[in-house]
Amino acid sequence: MTDAGCGAVVDDIVITGGTLVDQSGSRRGDVRIRDGRIVEVAESLTVGDERVIDAAGLLVTPGFVDLHTHLREPGMPEAETIESGSRAAALGGYTAVVAMPNTDPTQDSVEVVEWVAARGRAAGWCDVYPSGSITIGRAGRELTPIADLAAVGVRLFTDDGSGVQDDAVMRRALEYAGDLDVRLAQHCEVATLTRGAVMHEGHCCSTLGLPGWPALAEELMVHRDIELVRLTGSSVHLLHLSTARSVELVREAKADGLAVTAEATPHHISLTDERLRGFDAVFKVNPPLRTMADIEAVRDGLIDGTIDAIATDHAPHPRHHKERPLEEAPPGMLGLETALGVARASLECSWEHLVGALSWRPAAIAGVADRHGRPFIAGEPANICVIDPDLQWRVDPAALASRSTNTPFIDIDLTGRVRHTVHDGRVVVADGSAVTR
Amino acid sequence: MTAARRHVRSIDEVGRERIIKLLALTGHMHEINQRPVPKVPALRGRVVCNLFLEDSTRTRLSFDTAAKRLGADTVAFTGSGSSLSKGESLRDTVETLAAMRLDAIVVRHRSAGAPWQIAQWCEAAIVNAGDGRHAHPTQALLDAYTIGRRTGRGADLSGLRVAIVGDIVNSRVARSTTAIASMLGAEVTHVGPSTLLDPRLDVQRCTDLDQIIGDVDVLYMLRMQNERMDAAPVPPGGEYTRRFGLTPERAANIRTDALLMHPGPINHGTEMTVDPSTMPQSAITDQVSYGVAVRMAVLFDLLGTGEMEEES
């Protein structure tokens, strides 16, 4: 990042021989990068003394944007740090992440969000955009200084980890935010229906005797927020949708022309609640893994555009926190380094559509579309990802950049892997490895 | 030895063949328990740890007695249940115990699945003495043994009508006893208000006790699990007892050759307003008595070598 005192490391790069994938489709093309920007795009470029990335047989795409990353700092550096989490993001092809606010202290003040943003800049792996919480301390009562936070660059506000339970508070928040260039995002969970819940309320949960998390608890809040958007004329982004009925509700809301967007995680399109049969808390996540019917509905939603974006909900937890009885273990799983491979293995769609769900559509929702998810045109910022589309691989938890190892994807064949990531004109990932400055 | 062979964690995992063997072995253990000195050296030198991380008196005493009657040494580890509150993970606790070279760990935990987690972290044989709302296989074994012995049916319960009444959804006893009764051929019906039944369990359900009470061969009353409830599933006051309690009026409708069972401890005045000790149908004291024999059979099956050795 040139403005972080690292200007000297910006590379002059030519990406050659790849297939460019962006909003306008796929085509053969070389890309020349200088001073952090794309300066030339053509079917074939001459190469001088620049660094060459050989992308023959590979896809060259805009860098990914994760709407939903838990970096755990400040508060729980044993699980993840802004440095380790943003490095994991870069390895996963992300050039921007939205850092969730459930830190300690909460990202509910200018001081905390500026601290997070500064740590992200210092790490330099990708752009770290701190979200702000909707309510102070994520307690669901008083609004945070949304305008002050917006003034220092916060574009997405959420109490993620829990939903805003009080209908009147959520209505006020939507009305207040509607005056400003920001978006509220909701973790949809009616808390009174999920007390002590460990897994999806369904057949598997009944036989295991584990407390159930009913689909209804999500759907009621999805429905409420859609109706609040209808009332207030504001907009809302619905985080990590997991049930078939939620997808249907969003589809109806979009058909009504409401400003509702939604995301789904890689794990909610690939893993069912049956994974809990071994009582391994790595598979405990919130909202929980659901049924095959839900998975198919969420996949359909992603394919038809009802669900705009794939977001990881990357949620690191140290080993000793997951090696607890299911009712005590914290929910959450890693996702940044596996998102592309899981998404590719789970969705039957074009690369343009898939990359859109990982890049330019979440960039628009996050309010960072001026810098991320940009088309391959001279003058655009060089935030780029190079993918081997057919590489089959399996995860080695110990080899992940994350400080934690709670990946649920250890026995799944993944398809497609990020080979190179260019952030702000600098190669931060080369041949699948993070490049230390 | 397969993984499933090394443990007794759920009825389904143990399987029908081994269940029948355990019930036969229970009969042998019960004979030993009738002797003037009810003790054999079958497990001499073996160490059994009772890891009870949820309150329990009866089951813990039952396992302790069973181990000692077989000559095993026992160590006890009790705790409030939440390893989180102590800053120690369950794995840390188990690895500490594993270092003591225990042969078996009898575990009770308030969270479902704890016996499976523990099995990953140590080499000991695991006996599930109750995990959350999930399973309580030794209770199920003693229930099956009690039914088989009192009815003279042995391990063949085919055609017996078993009604389990009360807080099914929160009950590990209901899950495990339903599993074993079904496995041995009985027809199980869950009885209670819909708030206490689970529509996703594969059994018949009935919300009117009076409709079936005169037909059942086994009336199994559950304890109301008040400690596991939120958003109270029944109204306060005596309505539950009026609808589903064993009142003197209902007790008069039970067939004379039927069995009345309860896993204990009884909430007198809630699920029962009669004194079961006055009822000839009651098998409740048999359940307690056979409980020791069942746990002896389970421990011997896991830790014994070959046939039972006789002391004399």
Interface residues (C-beta under 8 A of the other chain):
Chain A: T192 R195 G196 V198 G202 H203 C205 S206 T207 L208 G209 L210 P211 G278 F279 D280 H320 H321 E323 R324 P325 L326 E327 E328
Chain B: S82 S83 L84 S89 L90 R91 D92 H109 R110 S111 A112 G113 A114 W116 Q117 W121 D131 G132 R133 H134 A135 R172 R175 D198 R200 L201 D230 A231
